[in-house]
Amino acid sequence: MKIKPEQLQSHLQKQLLPVYIISGDEPLLAQEATDSVRTAARAAGYTERELFYVEGNYDWNQLLNEANSLSLFADKKILEIRITNGKPGDKGSKALCEMCANLNPDNMLLILLPKLERATQNSKWIKTLESIGAHIQVWPVSGAQLPRWIQQRLQQADIQANAEAVQILADRVEGNLLAAVQEIEKLKLLALDGRVDASRMSSVVADSARYNLFEFIDRVLSGDAQSAARSLRGLQNEGIEPVPLLWAITRELRILTKASEQVSQGVHSDSALKSAGVWDKRIPLFRGALRRLSPAHLRMLVHQAGAIDRGIKGQRRADIWDELTTLVLSLAGSQTLQPSNIKVLLDN
């Protein structure tokens, strides 16, 4: 069966199944679901826990032997299996199905997986596990869902916060759920009356957004102009020099320009991006940027990056951070640069 994360606690209060699968790429929610299962299992007498990391050419016989072994003291135990890539392979699939067919009643299987592809979700081994257990799929909290999620967490902590205060916290943590939980724990200590308005939230909550170069570039490529601009300000406030930022932006611009020219000649976008050196995992980001930006627009942005570079070197007068912001917004999809005004910027 499949169980939603928010249904897990009520389920565990009613029954405990022999198999639990937790999959997804949101670390906090996956960890909380895992902790809930472990807590319920300990309360039911599963006092031992064996941990198995499945990577590369894993010896599944090791796990099968442990699953079939009897404890000298007859203690129940959790067999926690972490399959890091979500794909056990043929041997692993067969071993998991075999364990389900002959599951020791004193063992519970707790299987932790990353986000699963659709083909894996429909595989025989997953269906076999689900037939005798529960699958909890953890999904990321989107930007639109984050204020409501924060409001629910605040209510669980007995904190009353108005919509403006909740939005401030959502803006500060920028999707980092762990940072949001940490800030709520801080509020529990500092807001003794249990009430938080916008002013108090602003003064208490630290800026927990994680500004680093790689996340900044991903936000630009994804087309999230507001978040990209906020990240750029964060990097500036942290003392990052404009040179590495411009270098990173220009590198991606050149890749996009090269790929867009091939696409205009009839080459499939994925093939063009691969030939330009883009890793498979990052192709969706670049593919979205290619759909958003024409070859002419990309060439224009390359010229603007060159103008900023000359400004950094003192070869022209320029407000570097303002021009970087303009470049970032345009690359992210906010049309701040047009052919009619780019010449003025370059001439200046």
N, C-alpha and C positions, 0 to 999 in steps of 0.2 A: 504494500500500500504506500501511497504518498501522503505525507503530512506537511502542512505549512509550518514554518518556524513558530508563528504565533499560536499554533495549536499544540505545540509539543508539550508544554507544561501540563495542560489538562489531560492530554493523552497519558503521560507518564504517571499521573495520579490514579489512573484507572487500571492500567496494565503495563506489563513490561514484556516486550517481544525478544526473541532470541537474536535478532539481527537488526542493527541500525546503520544506515548509510547516511553520511552527511557530505554533501557536495556543494561547491560554490567558491567564488574568489573574494568574498567579503570576509576578511580575517576575524573581525570582532564578532559578527553574527554566527559564523561557523564555530568559533571558540565557545561562545555562549551556549549554542546547541549541544556541543560536545560535552561541556561541563554539566549540563542538565542531565544528559544520559548517564554520565559517570556517577553523578550524585544519586540518581534513582537506583542505579545498579548497586552501589555500595549499601544503600538502605535495604536492598533486597538480598544482601548477603554475598555479593560478588566482591570479596575482600582483596583478591589478587588482580594484578593488571600486567599483561605482557604486551610489549610494544614492538611492532615489526615495521621497518621501513622498506618498502618495495621500490627498488631502483635497478635499472640496467638488467643484467642477467641474474635475477634473483632466484635463489634455490627454494622453490615452493615446497619441497619435501620438508624443509625445516619447519614451516608453518603447519603442514599436515601432521607431522609428528607431534608437535606441541598440542594441536587440537585433539589428537587422539590419546594423549597421555593422561594418566590419572594422577591426581594430587595425592600425596601420602596422607594428607590431613583432610582430604575431601572438600577443600575450599573451592567455592565457585570463583571463576576468574573471567576477566574481560580480555579478549584477544583484540587489541587495537591495531588495525592494519592501515598504514598510511601509504597509499599508492600515489606517488608524487606527480606522475604524468597522467593519471586517470585511465591508463591502459595496461591491464595486467598481462596482455598477450595470450596466446593460445594455452600455454601451460598454466598460467595464473587463472584464466577463465575456467579451465577444467578443474583446477584445485578448489576454487571457490564453490563451484557447483557440487563437487564431491563433498565438501564440508557441509553444505546445506542439506544434502541427502542423508548424511550420517552425523548430524550435529550432536555433540555431547551435551546433555541437558545441564551440565554444570558450567558450560561455557556460553559467553555472549560474544558475538562478533560486532565490533564497532569499526566501521570502514570509513576512512576519511579520504575524500577525493577533491580535486579542483573542479571547476566548472566543466560539465560534460557536454561533448558534442551530441547532436541529435542521434547520430548513428550509435554512439555508445549507450545513450539512454534506452535505445531499443534493442540492445544486445541481449543475448541469452543469459549471460551471467548476471546482468543487472536485474532482469526480469525474474530470475530464479531467487536472487536475494530479496527482492520486493515481495515475492510470493509468501515468504515466511517472516518478513520483517517490515520495517518502515524506512522510507527514503525521505530525508529532509533536504530539500533543495534551497540553498541560501542565495538570494538575489541581491545585487547592490541596491542601495537606496539612491534613487535619482535626485537631481537637484530640485525638481518640483515636489518630490515626496519628503525631502529632508526636513522642512519646518514642521510638518505633522509628526514625523518620527521623533524629532526633538521634543515637541510638545508632550507626546506620550511618555517619553523618558523623564521629563520634568515632573509630570503628574505622578509617576511611579516613585519619584523621590520626594513627594509631598511638597513640591514647589509650584506656586502659581505664578505664571509669567504671561504678560500680554503679548499680542501678536508681534508688536514692534521689537520687543526684547528677544522673542524667539527668532525673528529674522536676522537680528544682529548676530546671534550665536551661529546661525546657519551660514551667514556670510563669512564669519571669522574662520570657521573650521573647514569650509570648502569641500565637503564630502568626506572628511576624515572622521569616521564614526568614533574611533578610539579617542581622538582629541575631544570630540563632543562629550563623550561619557566622562572623561577626566575633568572637563570644565564643569559639568553638572555636579560631580563629586565635590568640587571646590565650592560651588554655590551652596551646597548643603551645609557646609561649614561656615560660610560667610553670611548667608541670608538667613539669619536666625528666626525671623518672623515668617519665613517661607514664602515671601512675596518678592518678585523681581520685576522691575520696570525697565524701560530702555536705558535710563540713566545709570541704574545700578549695574545692568548687564554690561554696558560699555566700560565701566570702571573696573569691573571684576574680571571679565573674561580676557585672557591674553589672546594675541593674534596667533592662532594655532595653525594657520595655513602653512604648508610645507613648500617654501619657495626654493626650487632648485632648477637648474638649467634644463634637465631632461623633461621634467613635468611641464615647465614653461613651454618648451617646443611642442610637446604633445597637445597642449591646450590651443596653441596657435593653429596647428595642423587640423585639429578637430573642428575648427570654426567657432569656438566659444570665445568671441571677441571680448566680452566683459571680463571673463575669468582670466584671459590672456593679459589684458591690460592691468588687472589687479596683480597678477603674478609679476609683471614687469615692474610695477611700483614696489612690490615687496623685495625684489632683487636689488633695485636701486637703493632702497632703505637699508638693506643688509650690507651695502658697500661694494656690491659687485661692479666691476668696471664694465663699460660698454663694449670693449673690444671682444671678449669671449661671447657676449650675447650676439653681437653683429656677426661674428664668425659662424655661430651655430645657425642663425637665421639664413645667412648667405649660402651655407652648405645645403640646406634644405631647398632653398630657392633654385639653386643650380640643378639639383636632382629633379625638381618639379618641371623646370624649364626644358630639360633634356627629354623627360618622359612625355611632356605635353606635345612636343614637336613630333615624336614618334606616333603618338595617338592621333594627331591630325593627319598623319600619313596612312592611317588605317590599322596600326598595331593595337592589339588589345592592351588596355591600361595596366593590367597585372603583369603582362609580359614586358611592357615598357619599363615598369618600375623595377622589376627583377633585373633587367639588363642595366639599369641605372645604379644597382647595388643596394636596393632596399630589401631588408629582411622580410621574410614571409609574415611574421607576426605584426609588422608595422605597415604592411601593404594597405589594409583598410583605412588607416589614417591618411595616407598619401592619396589613395583613390578618391576619398571625399574631397580633398583639396583640389585634385585635378578636375573634378566635376564643378567645383566652385569658381575656379580661376582659368581664364582663357590664356593661350600662349602669349598674346599681346600684353595682357595684364601682367603676366609673370615677368616678361622682359622689362616692362616698365618698373616693376619692383626691384629687379636686379640693378637697374640704373640708379634707383633711389638708394639702394644699399651702398652702391659705389660712392654716391655723393656723401652719405653719412661717414663712410670710411675716410674720405678726403677731409671732412670736417674734424674727425678725431685726430687726424695728422696735422691739423692746423693749416690746411691748404685752402680752406674756405671758411667763412663765418657761418656758424650753425649752432642752434640749440639742440645738442645731440639727443638728449632724452625726449624732447618733444618730437623730433623726427623719428626716433626709434618707435615711439608710441604710435605715430601715424603709420609707419611701416607695418608694425605688428597688427594694428586694427585692420588694415587693408588686406594683409595676408590671411587674417582670420575671417574675412568676409564682410567687414564693415567698409563700405566703399568711400573711404576718405580721400583716396588718391585717384584722380582722373587725368586723362591726357591733357585736359585744359589747364590743370594747375601743376602738373609734374614739372613742366618746363620752368616755371617760376622758381620752384624749389631747387632744381638743378643749377639754374643760372645764378641763384644767390649763393 
